[in-house]
Amino acid sequence: MNVFYGDVQVIWDISFEVAQGEIVALIGANGAGKSTTLKTISGILKSRKGEITFNGAPIHAMEPYRLIERGIAHVPEARRLFVEMTVEENLDMGSLKGAAKAEREKTKQQVFEMFPRLRERRRQFAGTLSGGEQQMLAIGRGLMSKPLLQMYDEPSLGLSPILVKDVFNVIKRIKEEGTTVLIVEQNVKQTLAIADRAYVLENGRIILQGTGESLLNNEHVKTAYLGV
């Protein structure tokens, strides 16, 4: 696909796949096009050329709310919560239609089991939560739509090292419970450690791909992103 901001091209002929049951990572420096790629998949931006398919069907012309119904959830950078709504209201906003709405209470209990702190804070306004709690809520809200594919944009941004470890453990658990994951992250070492496969973006182009383990041992990745 090729993606532009106005007349400026920022994504150049990238092509990749995410298989069911995988954690796939997009890594690269700031400005490489990682977040733009997620926004294009989720319909916020439109590619001028190329096709995006999900479960064999084209989705690149669909509106974002239709993609949620298809099973794609996007947990954006900076969480984007409804700060003047409670934790529980934010979770409910993630399950407004179809099967997700019908199973809202069951899914909510699963989220509370995964994030006990959210159960404790369920009546608290989202804007008063700590950064770590807000990230838990953003992930939980995404899960409320019962996604087949969950996309994360910088889920560890601004968190303490202990909370970063917790977030990555949660993402691994989400994958183990059957949700496919596409993740964009600056924390390259921990991301590649949990990724089945990964792609390296530089200046809007994919320059490397491989398993998470192989890219951890790649000399370019070690030099450019791991400080080795």
Buried (B, 14 or more C-beta within 10 A) or exposed (E): BBBBEEEEBBBBEBEBEBEEEBBBBBBBBEEBBBBBBBBBBBBBBEBEEBEBEBEEEEBBEBEEEEBBBBBBBBBBBEBEBBEEBBBBBBBBBBBBEEEBBEBBEEBBEBBBEBBEBBBEBBEBBBEEBEEBBBBBBBBBBBBBBBBBBBBBBBBBBEBEEEBBEBBBEBBBEBBEEEBBBBBBBBBBBBBBBBBBBBBBBBEBBBEBEBEBBBBBEBEEBBEBBEEE
